[in-house]
Amino acid sequence: MKKKNVHIVPAKGWGVKKEGNKRNTFIALTKSQAIEIGRKIAKKEKSELIIHNRDGRISDKDSFGNDPFPARDKIF
């Protein structure tokens, strides 16, 4: 089964929505609360967290699964 990415989208407040779903999984009052909830879901499901701005554009992404493009710089 393909893992669904988690999106943070504007709603009445901010919505946490799994990719492909019509309804939000959660609705939070602030964007930071929605990101916190979405991050927990994405970590649990080892998927990607995609954060949108109010205009719908993607502002940030975090990958918690098998990242096909891992970071090249490593901190030791």
mmCIF file of the N, C-alpha and C atoms, coordinates in Angstrom:
data_MODEL
# 
_entry.id   MODEL 
# 
loop_
_atom_site.group_PDB 
_atom_site.id 
_atom_site.type_symbol 
_atom_site.label_atom_id 
_atom_site.label_alt_id 
_atom_site.label_comp_id 
_atom_site.label_asym_id 
_atom_site.label_entity_id 
_atom_site.label_seq_id 
_atom_site.pdbx_PDB_ins_code 
_atom_site.Cartn_x 
_atom_site.Cartn_y 
_atom_site.Cartn_z 
_atom_site.occupancy 
_atom_site.B_iso_or_equiv 
_atom_site.pdbx_formal_charge 
_atom_site.auth_seq_id 
_atom_site.auth_comp_id 
_atom_site.auth_asym_id 
_atom_site.auth_atom_id 
_atom_site.pdbx_PDB_model_num 
ATOM 1   N N  . MET A 1 1  ? 0.836   -1.175 0.000  1.00 0.00 ? 1  MET A N  1 
ATOM 2   C CA . MET A 1 1  ? 0.000   0.000  0.000  1.00 0.00 ? 1  MET A CA 1 
ATOM 3   C C  . MET A 1 1  ? 0.884   1.242  0.000  1.00 0.00 ? 1  MET A C  1 
ATOM 4   N N  . LYS A 1 2  ? 0.568   2.188  -0.889 1.00 0.00 ? 2  LYS A N  1 
ATOM 5   C CA . LYS A 1 2  ? 1.339   3.412  -0.974 1.00 0.00 ? 2  LYS A CA 1 
ATOM 6   C C  . LYS A 1 2  ? 1.009   4.320  0.202  1.00 0.00 ? 2  LYS A C  1 
ATOM 7   N N  . LYS A 1 3  ? 2.031   4.910  0.775  1.00 0.00 ? 3  LYS A N  1 
ATOM 8   C CA . LYS A 1 3  ? 1.834   5.796  1.915  1.00 0.00 ? 3  LYS A CA 1 
ATOM 9   C C  . LYS A 1 3  ? 1.366   7.153  1.422  1.00 0.00 ? 3  LYS A C  1 
ATOM 10  N N  . LYS A 1 4  ? 0.413   7.739  2.133  1.00 0.00 ? 4  LYS A N  1 
ATOM 11  C CA . LYS A 1 4  ? -0.146  9.023  1.753  1.00 0.00 ? 4  LYS A CA 1 
ATOM 12  C C  . LYS A 1 4  ? 0.650   10.154 2.392  1.00 0.00 ? 4  LYS A C  1 
ATOM 13  N N  . ASN A 1 5  ? 1.021   11.148 1.579  1.00 0.00 ? 5  ASN A N  1 
ATOM 14  C CA . ASN A 1 5  ? 1.667   12.332 2.106  1.00 0.00 ? 5  ASN A CA 1 
ATOM 15  C C  . ASN A 1 5  ? 0.662   13.123 2.936  1.00 0.00 ? 5  ASN A C  1 
ATOM 16  N N  . VAL A 1 6  ? 1.171   13.915 3.873  1.00 0.00 ? 6  VAL A N  1 
ATOM 17  C CA . VAL A 1 6  ? 0.337   14.718 4.757  1.00 0.00 ? 6  VAL A CA 1 
ATOM 18  C C  . VAL A 1 6  ? 0.519   16.183 4.360  1.00 0.00 ? 6  VAL A C  1 
ATOM 19  N N  . HIS A 1 7  ? -0.597  16.877 4.131  1.00 0.00 ? 7  HIS A N  1 
ATOM 20  C CA . HIS A 1 7  ? -0.563  18.276 3.715  1.00 0.00 ? 7  HIS A CA 1 
ATOM 21  C C  . HIS A 1 7  ? -1.121  19.161 4.816  1.00 0.00 ? 7  HIS A C  1 
ATOM 22  N N  . ILE A 1 8  ? -0.494  20.327 5.007  1.00 0.00 ? 8  ILE A N  1 
ATOM 23  C CA . ILE A 1 8  ? -1.008  21.371 5.884  1.00 0.00 ? 8  ILE A CA 1 
ATOM 24  C C  . ILE A 1 8  ? -1.601  22.416 4.953  1.00 0.00 ? 8  ILE A C  1 
ATOM 25  N N  . VAL A 1 9  ? -2.928  22.612 5.047  1.00 0.00 ? 9  VAL A N  1 
ATOM 26  C CA . VAL A 1 9  ? -3.632  23.477 4.094  1.00 0.00 ? 9  VAL A CA 1 
ATOM 27  C C  . VAL A 1 9  ? -4.486  24.501 4.833  1.00 0.00 ? 9  VAL A C  1 
ATOM 28  N N  . PRO A 1 10 ? -4.711  25.658 4.193  1.00 0.00 ? 10 PRO A N  1 
ATOM 29  C CA . PRO A 1 10 ? -5.604  26.640 4.814  1.00 0.00 ? 10 PRO A CA 1 
ATOM 30  C C  . PRO A 1 10 ? -7.034  26.121 4.825  1.00 0.00 ? 10 PRO A C  1 
ATOM 31  N N  . ALA A 1 11 ? -7.717  26.332 5.928  1.00 0.00 ? 11 ALA A N  1 
ATOM 32  C CA . ALA A 1 11 ? -9.120  25.938 6.099  1.00 0.00 ? 11 ALA A CA 1 
ATOM 33  C C  . ALA A 1 11 ? -9.729  26.972 7.043  1.00 0.00 ? 11 ALA A C  1 
ATOM 34  N N  . LYS A 1 12 ? -10.725 26.627 7.794  1.00 0.00 ? 12 LYS A N  1 
ATOM 35  C CA . LYS A 1 12 ? -11.180 27.509 8.878  1.00 0.00 ? 12 LYS A CA 1 
ATOM 36  C C  . LYS A 1 12 ? -10.169 27.324 9.990  1.00 0.00 ? 12 LYS A C  1 
ATOM 37  N N  . GLY A 1 13 ? -9.093  28.053 9.899  1.00 0.00 ? 13 GLY A N  1 
ATOM 38  C CA . GLY A 1 13 ? -7.894  27.802 10.686 1.00 0.00 ? 13 GLY A CA 1 
ATOM 39  C C  . GLY A 1 13 ? -6.911  27.145 9.734  1.00 0.00 ? 13 GLY A C  1 
ATOM 40  N N  . TRP A 1 14 ? -6.353  26.011 10.128 1.00 0.00 ? 14 TRP A N  1 
ATOM 41  C CA . TRP A 1 14 ? -5.435  25.248 9.271  1.00 0.00 ? 14 TRP A CA 1 
ATOM 42  C C  . TRP A 1 14 ? -5.805  23.778 9.337  1.00 0.00 ? 14 TRP A C  1 
ATOM 43  N N  . GLY A 1 15 ? -5.857  23.147 8.175  1.00 0.00 ? 15 GLY A N  1 
ATOM 44  C CA . GLY A 1 15 ? -6.234  21.751 8.103  1.00 0.00 ? 15 GLY A CA 1 
ATOM 45  C C  . GLY A 1 15 ? -5.042  20.838 7.914  1.00 0.00 ? 15 GLY A C  1 
ATOM 46  N N  . VAL A 1 16 ? -5.153  19.638 8.456  1.00 0.00 ? 16 VAL A N  1 
ATOM 47  C CA . VAL A 1 16 ? -4.180  18.569 8.251  1.00 0.00 ? 16 VAL A CA 1 
ATOM 48  C C  . VAL A 1 16 ? -4.906  17.536 7.394  1.00 0.00 ? 16 VAL A C  1 
ATOM 49  N N  . LYS A 1 17 ? -4.403  17.305 6.191  1.00 0.00 ? 17 LYS A N  1 
ATOM 50  C CA . LYS A 1 17 ? -5.114  16.459 5.241  1.00 0.00 ? 17 LYS A CA 1 
ATOM 51  C C  . LYS A 1 17 ? -4.163  15.437 4.633  1.00 0.00 ? 17 LYS A C  1 
ATOM 52  N N  . LYS A 1 18 ? -4.604  14.187 4.581  1.00 0.00 ? 18 LYS A N  1 
ATOM 53  C CA . LYS A 1 18 ? -3.825  13.155 3.902  1.00 0.00 ? 18 LYS A CA 1 
ATOM 54  C C  . LYS A 1 18 ? -4.101  13.246 2.409  1.00 0.00 ? 18 LYS A C  1 
ATOM 55  N N  . GLU A 1 19 ? -3.060  13.037 1.625  1.00 0.00 ? 19 GLU A N  1 
ATOM 56  C CA . GLU A 1 19 ? -3.168  13.153 0.176  1.00 0.00 ? 19 GLU A CA 1 
ATOM 57  C C  . GLU A 1 19 ? -4.252  12.234 -0.370 1.00 0.00 ? 19 GLU A C  1 
ATOM 58  N N  . GLY A 1 20 ? -5.106  12.783 -1.214 1.00 0.00 ? 20 GLY A N  1 
ATOM 59  C CA . GLY A 1 20 ? -6.172  12.006 -1.826 1.00 0.00 ? 20 GLY A CA 1 
ATOM 60  C C  . GLY A 1 20 ? -7.491  12.064 -1.079 1.00 0.00 ? 20 GLY A C  1 
ATOM 61  N N  . ASN A 1 21 ? -7.475  12.493 0.173  1.00 0.00 ? 21 ASN A N  1 
ATOM 62  C CA . ASN A 1 21 ? -8.710  12.596 0.953  1.00 0.00 ? 21 ASN A CA 1 
ATOM 63  C C  . ASN A 1 21 ? -9.435  13.902 0.616  1.00 0.00 ? 21 ASN A C  1 
ATOM 64  N N  . LYS A 1 22 ? -10.754 13.873 0.657  1.00 0.00 ? 22 LYS A N  1 
ATOM 65  C CA . LYS A 1 22 ? -11.538 15.079 0.409  1.00 0.00 ? 22 LYS A CA 1 
ATOM 66  C C  . LYS A 1 22 ? -11.652 15.939 1.657  1.00 0.00 ? 22 LYS A C  1 
ATOM 67  N N  . ARG A 1 23 ? -11.680 15.298 2.816  1.00 0.00 ? 23 ARG A N  1 
ATOM 68  C CA . ARG A 1 23 ? -11.848 16.016 4.080  1.00 0.00 ? 23 ARG A CA 1 
ATOM 69  C C  . ARG A 1 23 ? -10.532 16.124 4.829  1.00 0.00 ? 23 ARG A C  1 
ATOM 70  N N  . ASN A 1 24 ? -10.452 17.149 5.669  1.00 0.00 ? 24 ASN A N  1 
ATOM 71  C CA . ASN A 1 24 ? -9.294  17.296 6.553  1.00 0.00 ? 24 ASN A CA 1 
ATOM 72  C C  . ASN A 1 24 ? -9.364  16.251 7.651  1.00 0.00 ? 24 ASN A C  1 
ATOM 73  N N  . THR A 1 25 ? -8.209  15.722 8.030  1.00 0.00 ? 25 THR A N  1 
ATOM 74  C CA . THR A 1 25 ? -8.136  14.779 9.136  1.00 0.00 ? 25 THR A CA 1 
ATOM 75  C C  . THR A 1 25 ? -8.284  15.525 10.459 1.00 0.00 ? 25 THR A C  1 
ATOM 76  N N  . PHE A 1 26 ? -7.648  16.689 10.562 1.00 0.00 ? 26 PHE A N  1 
ATOM 77  C CA . PHE A 1 26 ? -7.726  17.556 11.737 1.00 0.00 ? 26 PHE A CA 1 
ATOM 78  C C  . PHE A 1 26 ? -7.830  18.990 11.272 1.00 0.00 ? 26 PHE A C  1 
ATOM 79  N N  . ILE A 1 27 ? -8.397  19.838 12.122 1.00 0.00 ? 27 ILE A N  1 
ATOM 80  C CA . ILE A 1 27 ? -8.379  21.287 11.897 1.00 0.00 ? 27 ILE A CA 1 
ATOM 81  C C  . ILE A 1 27 ? -7.830  21.928 13.165 1.00 0.00 ? 27 ILE A C  1 
ATOM 82  N N  . ALA A 1 28 ? -6.815  22.785 12.988 1.00 0.00 ? 28 ALA A N  1 
ATOM 83  C CA . ALA A 1 28 ? -6.174  23.471 14.111 1.00 0.00 ? 28 ALA A CA 1 
ATOM 84  C C  . ALA A 1 28 ? -6.398  24.976 13.967 1.00 0.00 ? 28 ALA A C  1 
ATOM 85  N N  . LEU A 1 29 ? -6.297  25.695 15.073 1.00 0.00 ? 29 LEU A N  1 
ATOM 86  C CA . LEU A 1 29 ? -6.482  27.145 15.042 1.00 0.00 ? 29 LEU A CA 1 
ATOM 87  C C  . LEU A 1 29 ? -5.291  27.860 14.412 1.00 0.00 ? 29 LEU A C  1 
ATOM 88  N N  . THR A 1 30 ? -4.081  27.350 14.664 1.00 0.00 ? 30 THR A N  1 
ATOM 89  C CA . THR A 1 30 ? -2.885  28.003 14.137 1.00 0.00 ? 30 THR A CA 1 
ATOM 90  C C  . THR A 1 30 ? -2.123  27.063 13.210 1.00 0.00 ? 30 THR A C  1 
ATOM 91  N N  . LYS A 1 31 ? -1.320  27.662 12.362 1.00 0.00 ? 31 LYS A N  1 
ATOM 92  C CA . LYS A 1 31 ? -0.509  26.880 11.424 1.00 0.00 ? 31 LYS A CA 1 
ATOM 93  C C  . LYS A 1 31 ? 0.511   26.036 12.176 1.00 0.00 ? 31 LYS A C  1 
ATOM 94  N N  . SER A 1 32 ? 1.099   26.580 13.232 1.00 0.00 ? 32 SER A N  1 
ATOM 95  C CA . SER A 1 32 ? 2.108   25.825 13.984 1.00 0.00 ? 32 SER A CA 1 
ATOM 96  C C  . SER A 1 32 ? 1.506   24.594 14.660 1.00 0.00 ? 32 SER A C  1 
ATOM 97  N N  . GLN A 1 33 ? 0.270   24.698 15.144 1.00 0.00 ? 33 GLN A N  1 
ATOM 98  C CA . GLN A 1 33 ? -0.401  23.528 15.724 1.00 0.00 ? 33 GLN A CA 1 
ATOM 99  C C  . GLN A 1 33 ? -0.650  22.471 14.659 1.00 0.00 ? 33 GLN A C  1 
ATOM 100 N N  . ALA A 1 34 ? -1.085  22.911 13.477 1.00 0.00 ? 34 ALA A N  1 
ATOM 101 C CA . ALA A 1 34 ? -1.348  21.976 12.379 1.00 0.00 ? 34 ALA A CA 1 
ATOM 102 C C  . ALA A 1 34 ? -0.061  21.286 11.935 1.00 0.00 ? 34 ALA A C  1 
ATOM 103 N N  . ILE A 1 35 ? 1.045   22.027 11.891 1.00 0.00 ? 35 ILE A N  1 
ATOM 104 C CA . ILE A 1 35 ? 2.334   21.448 11.503 1.00 0.00 ? 35 ILE A CA 1 
ATOM 105 C C  . ILE A 1 35 ? 2.765   20.399 12.523 1.00 0.00 ? 35 ILE A C  1 
ATOM 106 N N  . GLU A 1 36 ? 2.581   20.682 13.798 1.00 0.00 ? 36 GLU A N  1 
ATOM 107 C CA . GLU A 1 36 ? 2.947   19.736 14.858 1.00 0.00 ? 36 GLU A CA 1 
ATOM 108 C C  . GLU A 1 36 ? 2.153   18.431 14.718 1.00 0.00 ? 36 GLU A C  1 
ATOM 109 N N  . ILE A 1 37 ? 0.852   18.544 14.496 1.00 0.00 ? 37 ILE A N  1 
ATOM 110 C CA . ILE A 1 37 ? 0.003   17.358 14.323 1.00 0.00 ? 37 ILE A CA 1 
ATOM 111 C C  . ILE A 1 37 ? 0.384   16.615 13.051 1.00 0.00 ? 37 ILE A C  1 
ATOM 112 N N  . GLY A 1 38 ? 0.566   17.356 11.958 1.00 0.00 ? 38 GLY A N  1 
ATOM 113 C CA . GLY A 1 38 ? 0.934   16.744 10.683 1.00 0.00 ? 38 GLY A CA 1 
ATOM 114 C C  . GLY A 1 38 ? 2.280   16.046 10.740 1.00 0.00 ? 38 GLY A C  1 
ATOM 115 N N  . ARG A 1 39 ? 3.224   16.632 11.460 1.00 0.00 ? 39 ARG A N  1 
ATOM 116 C CA . ARG A 1 39 ? 4.557   16.029 11.597 1.00 0.00 ? 39 ARG A CA 1 
ATOM 117 C C  . ARG A 1 39 ? 4.470   14.683 12.329 1.00 0.00 ? 39 ARG A C  1 
ATOM 118 N N  . LYS A 1 40 ? 3.637   14.612 13.372 1.00 0.00 ? 40 LYS A N  1 
ATOM 119 C CA . LYS A 1 40 ? 3.471   13.349 14.105 1.00 0.00 ? 40 LYS A CA 1 
ATOM 120 C C  . LYS A 1 40 ? 2.879   12.274 13.200 1.00 0.00 ? 40 LYS A C  1 
ATOM 121 N N  . ILE A 1 41 ? 1.890   12.641 12.402 1.00 0.00 ? 41 ILE A N  1 
ATOM 122 C CA . ILE A 1 41 ? 1.265   11.683 11.488 1.00 0.00 ? 41 ILE A CA 1 
ATOM 123 C C  . ILE A 1 41 ? 2.260   11.218 10.429 1.00 0.00 ? 41 ILE A C  1 
ATOM 124 N N  . ALA A 1 42 ? 3.002   12.168 9.842  1.00 0.00 ? 42 ALA A N  1 
ATOM 125 C CA . ALA A 1 42 ? 3.971   11.828 8.795  1.00 0.00 ? 42 ALA A CA 1 
ATOM 126 C C  . ALA A 1 42 ? 5.091   10.935 9.334  1.00 0.00 ? 42 ALA A C  1 
ATOM 127 N N  . LYS A 1 43 ? 5.556   11.190 10.559 1.00 0.00 ? 43 LYS A N  1 
ATOM 128 C CA . LYS A 1 43 ? 6.581   10.338 11.165 1.00 0.00 ? 43 LYS A CA 1 
ATOM 129 C C  . LYS A 1 43 ? 6.054   8.932  11.389 1.00 0.00 ? 43 LYS A C  1 
ATOM 130 N N  . LYS A 1 44 ? 4.827   8.839  11.900 1.00 0.00 ? 44 LYS A N  1 
ATOM 131 C CA . LYS A 1 44 ? 4.227   7.533  12.186 1.00 0.00 ? 44 LYS A CA 1 
ATOM 132 C C  . LYS A 1 44 ? 4.067   6.723  10.899 1.00 0.00 ? 44 LYS A C  1 
ATOM 133 N N  . GLU A 1 45 ? 3.640   7.378  9.828  1.00 0.00 ? 45 GLU A N  1 
ATOM 134 C CA . GLU A 1 45 ? 3.392   6.683  8.573  1.00 0.00 ? 45 GLU A CA 1 
ATOM 135 C C  . GLU A 1 45 ? 4.592   6.671  7.631  1.00 0.00 ? 45 GLU A C  1 
ATOM 136 N N  . LYS A 1 46 ? 5.696   7.286  8.084  1.00 0.00 ? 46 LYS A N  1 
ATOM 137 C CA . LYS A 1 46 ? 6.924   7.368  7.287  1.00 0.00 ? 46 LYS A CA 1 
ATOM 138 C C  . LYS A 1 46 ? 6.637   7.920  5.892  1.00 0.00 ? 46 LYS A C  1 
ATOM 139 N N  . SER A 1 47 ? 5.994   9.084  5.889  1.00 0.00 ? 47 SER A N  1 
ATOM 140 C CA . SER A 1 47 ? 5.635   9.734  4.633  1.00 0.00 ? 47 SER A CA 1 
ATOM 141 C C  . SER A 1 47 ? 6.201   11.152 4.621  1.00 0.00 ? 47 SER A C  1 
ATOM 142 N N  . GLU A 1 48 ? 5.718   11.975 3.707  1.00 0.00 ? 48 GLU A N  1 
ATOM 143 C CA . GLU A 1 48 ? 6.227   13.327 3.557  1.00 0.00 ? 48 GLU A CA 1 
ATOM 144 C C  . GLU A 1 48 ? 5.210   14.334 4.083  1.00 0.00 ? 48 GLU A C  1 
ATOM 145 N N  . LEU A 1 49 ? 5.700   15.382 4.738  1.00 0.00 ? 49 LEU A N  1 
ATOM 146 C CA . LEU A 1 49 ? 4.873   16.479 5.226  1.00 0.00 ? 49 LEU A CA 1 
ATOM 147 C C  . LEU A 1 49 ? 5.046   17.638 4.260  1.00 0.00 ? 49 LEU A C  1 
ATOM 148 N N  . ILE A 1 50 ? 3.936   18.127 3.706  1.00 0.00 ? 50 ILE A N  1 
ATOM 149 C CA . ILE A 1 50 ? 3.966   19.221 2.742  1.00 0.00 ? 50 ILE A CA 1 
ATOM 150 C C  . ILE A 1 50 ? 3.160   20.377 3.327  1.00 0.00 ? 50 ILE A C  1 
ATOM 151 N N  . ILE A 1 51 ? 3.824   21.523 3.505  1.00 0.00 ? 51 ILE A N  1 
ATOM 152 C CA . ILE A 1 51 ? 3.211   22.684 4.156  1.00 0.00 ? 51 ILE A CA 1 
ATOM 153 C C  . ILE A 1 51 ? 2.894   23.740 3.098  1.00 0.00 ? 51 ILE A C  1 
ATOM 154 N N  . HIS A 1 52 ? 1.634   24.177 3.075  1.00 0.00 ? 52 HIS A N  1 
ATOM 155 C CA . HIS A 1 52 ? 1.167   25.168 2.112  1.00 0.00 ? 52 HIS A CA 1 
ATOM 156 C C  . HIS A 1 52 ? 0.980   26.531 2.783  1.00 0.00 ? 52 HIS A C  1 
ATOM 157 N N  . ASN A 1 53 ? 1.075   27.602 1.976  1.00 0.00 ? 53 ASN A N  1 
ATOM 158 C CA . ASN A 1 53 ? 0.754   28.954 2.434  1.00 0.00 ? 53 ASN A CA 1 
ATOM 159 C C  . ASN A 1 53 ? -0.739  29.196 2.282  1.00 0.00 ? 53 ASN A C  1 
ATOM 160 N N  . ARG A 1 54 ? -1.204  30.362 2.693  1.00 0.00 ? 54 ARG A N  1 
ATOM 161 C CA . ARG A 1 54 ? -2.616  30.723 2.552  1.00 0.00 ? 54 ARG A CA 1 
ATOM 162 C C  . ARG A 1 54 ? -3.062  30.713 1.093  1.00 0.00 ? 54 ARG A C  1 
ATOM 163 N N  . ASP A 1 55 ? -2.147  31.051 0.162  1.00 0.00 ? 55 ASP A N  1 
ATOM 164 C CA . ASP A 1 55 ? -2.513  31.085 -1.252 1.00 0.00 ? 55 ASP A CA 1 
ATOM 165 C C  . ASP A 1 55 ? -2.463  29.704 -1.909 1.00 0.00 ? 55 ASP A C  1 
ATOM 166 N N  . GLY A 1 56 ? -2.101  28.666 -1.152 1.00 0.00 ? 56 GLY A N  1 
ATOM 167 C CA . GLY A 1 56 ? -2.083  27.301 -1.668 1.00 0.00 ? 56 GLY A CA 1 
ATOM 168 C C  . GLY A 1 56 ? -0.733  26.833 -2.168 1.00 0.00 ? 56 GLY A C  1 
ATOM 169 N N  . ARG A 1 57 ? 0.231   27.737 -2.296 1.00 0.00 ? 57 ARG A N  1 
ATOM 170 C CA . ARG A 1 57 ? 1.572   27.353 -2.741 1.00 0.00 ? 57 ARG A CA 1 
ATOM 171 C C  . ARG A 1 57 ? 2.311   26.611 -1.640 1.00 0.00 ? 57 ARG A C  1 
ATOM 172 N N  . ILE A 1 58 ? 3.197   25.716 -2.056 1.00 0.00 ? 58 ILE A N  1 
ATOM 173 C CA . ILE A 1 58 ? 3.993   24.948 -1.093 1.00 0.00 ? 58 ILE A CA 1 
ATOM 174 C C  . ILE A 1 58 ? 5.099   25.839 -0.542 1.00 0.00 ? 58 ILE A C  1 
ATOM 175 N N  . SER A 1 59 ? 5.192   25.895 0.782  1.00 0.00 ? 59 SER A N  1 
ATOM 176 C CA . SER A 1 59 ? 6.227   26.706 1.418  1.00 0.00 ? 59 SER A CA 1 
ATOM 177 C C  . SER A 1 59 ? 7.367   25.864 1.968  1.00 0.00 ? 59 SER A C  1 
ATOM 178 N N  . ASP A 1 60 ? 7.080   24.594 2.318  1.00 0.00 ? 60 ASP A N  1 
ATOM 179 C CA . ASP A 1 60 ? 8.126   23.753 2.907  1.00 0.00 ? 60 ASP A CA 1 
ATOM 180 C C  . ASP A 1 60 ? 7.719   22.287 2.807  1.00 0.00 ? 60 ASP A C  1 
ATOM 181 N N  . LYS A 1 61 ? 8.728   21.415 2.846  1.00 0.00 ? 61 LYS A N  1 
ATOM 182 C CA . LYS A 1 61 ? 8.494   19.968 2.836  1.00 0.00 ? 61 LYS A CA 1 
ATOM 183 C C  . LYS A 1 61 ? 9.452   19.314 3.822  1.00 0.00 ? 61 LYS A C  1 
ATOM 184 N N  . ASP A 1 62 ? 8.983   18.268 4.469  1.00 0.00 ? 62 ASP A N  1 
ATOM 185 C CA . ASP A 1 62 ? 9.820   17.436 5.340  1.00 0.00 ? 62 ASP A CA 1 
ATOM 186 C C  . ASP A 1 62 ? 9.543   15.985 4.991  1.00 0.00 ? 62 ASP A C  1 
ATOM 187 N N  . SER A 1 63 ? 10.602  15.191 4.861  1.00 0.00 ? 63 SER A N  1 
ATOM 188 C CA . SER A 1 63 ? 10.435  13.787 4.523  1.00 0.00 ? 63 SER A CA 1 
ATOM 189 C C  . SER A 1 63 ? 10.791  12.936 5.730  1.00 0.00 ? 63 SER A C  1 
ATOM 190 N N  . PHE A 1 64 ? 9.906   12.008 6.083  1.00 0.00 ? 64 PHE A N  1 
ATOM 191 C CA . PHE A 1 64 ? 10.116  11.140 7.230  1.00 0.00 ? 64 PHE A CA 1 
ATOM 192 C C  . PHE A 1 64 ? 10.186  9.678  6.842  1.00 0.00 ? 64 PHE A C  1 
ATOM 193 N N  . GLY A 1 65 ? 10.224  9.409  5.567  1.00 0.00 ? 65 GLY A N  1 
ATOM 194 C CA . GLY A 1 65 ? 10.266  8.023  5.102  1.00 0.00 ? 65 GLY A CA 1 
ATOM 195 C C  . GLY A 1 65 ? 11.519  7.762  4.307  1.00 0.00 ? 65 GLY A C  1 
ATOM 196 N N  . ASN A 1 66 ? 11.381  6.932  3.313  1.00 0.00 ? 66 ASN A N  1 
ATOM 197 C CA . ASN A 1 66 ? 12.482  6.618  2.427  1.00 0.00 ? 66 ASN A CA 1 
ATOM 198 C C  . ASN A 1 66 ? 12.633  7.756  1.428  1.00 0.00 ? 66 ASN A C  1 
ATOM 199 N N  . ASP A 1 67 ? 13.538  8.676  1.687  1.00 0.00 ? 67 ASP A N  1 
ATOM 200 C CA . ASP A 1 67 ? 13.712  9.863  0.857  1.00 0.00 ? 67 ASP A CA 1 
ATOM 201 C C  . ASP A 1 67 ? 14.531  9.522  -0.388 1.00 0.00 ? 67 ASP A C  1 
ATOM 202 N N  . PRO A 1 68 ? 13.952  9.670  -1.591 1.00 0.00 ? 68 PRO A N  1 
ATOM 203 C CA . PRO A 1 68 ? 14.699  9.360  -2.803 1.00 0.00 ? 68 PRO A CA 1 
ATOM 204 C C  . PRO A 1 68 ? 15.820  10.363 -3.075 1.00 0.00 ? 68 PRO A C  1 
ATOM 205 N N  . PHE A 1 69 ? 15.776  11.535 -2.445 1.00 0.00 ? 69 PHE A N  1 
ATOM 206 C CA . PHE A 1 69 ? 16.805  12.550 -2.619 1.00 0.00 ? 69 PHE A CA 1 
ATOM 207 C C  . PHE A 1 69 ? 17.319  12.997 -1.253 1.00 0.00 ? 69 PHE A C  1 
ATOM 208 N N  . PRO A 1 70 ? 18.113  12.160 -0.575 1.00 0.00 ? 70 PRO A N  1 
ATOM 209 C CA . PRO A 1 70 ? 18.594  12.523 0.764  1.00 0.00 ? 70 PRO A CA 1 
ATOM 210 C C  . PRO A 1 70 ? 19.551  13.717 0.705  1.00 0.00 ? 70 PRO A C  1 
ATOM 211 N N  . ALA A 1 71 ? 19.678  14.405 1.829  1.00 0.00 ? 71 ALA A N  1 
ATOM 212 C CA . ALA A 1 71 ? 20.580  15.551 1.909  1.00 0.00 ? 71 ALA A CA 1 
ATOM 213 C C  . ALA A 1 71 ? 22.016  15.105 1.677  1.00 0.00 ? 71 ALA A C  1 
ATOM 214 N N  . ARG A 1 72 ? 22.766  15.927 0.969  1.00 0.00 ? 72 ARG A N  1 
ATOM 215 C CA . ARG A 1 72 ? 24.159  15.575 0.675  1.00 0.00 ? 72 ARG A CA 1 
ATOM 216 C C  . ARG A 1 72 ? 25.095  15.974 1.793  1.00 0.00 ? 72 ARG A C  1 
ATOM 217 N N  . ASP A 1 73 ? 24.787  17.055 2.485  1.00 0.00 ? 73 ASP A N  1 
ATOM 218 C CA . ASP A 1 73 ? 25.663  17.492 3.569  1.00 0.00 ? 73 ASP A CA 1 
ATOM 219 C C  . ASP A 1 73 ? 25.273  16.774 4.850  1.00 0.00 ? 73 ASP A C  1 
ATOM 220 N N  . LYS A 1 74 ? 26.277  16.258 5.521  1.00 0.00 ? 74 LYS A N  1 
ATOM 221 C CA . LYS A 1 74 ? 26.050  15.521 6.755  1.00 0.00 ? 74 LYS A CA 1 
ATOM 222 C C  . LYS A 1 74 ? 26.789  16.229 7.887  1.00 0.00 ? 74 LYS A C  1 
ATOM 223 N N  . ILE A 1 75 ? 26.115  16.344 9.001  1.00 0.00 ? 75 ILE A N  1 
ATOM 224 C CA . ILE A 1 75 ? 26.714  16.960 10.178 1.00 0.00 ? 75 ILE A CA 1 
ATOM 225 C C  . ILE A 1 75 ? 27.275  15.865 11.063 1.00 0.00 ? 75 ILE A C  1 
ATOM 226 N N  . PHE A 1 76 ? 28.524  16.017 11.448 1.00 0.00 ? 76 PHE A N  1 
ATOM 227 C CA . PHE A 1 76 ? 29.177  15.013 12.282 1.00 0.00 ? 76 PHE A CA 1 
ATOM 228 C C  . PHE A 1 76 ? 29.345  15.503 13.678 1.00 0.00 ? 76 PHE A C  1 
# 
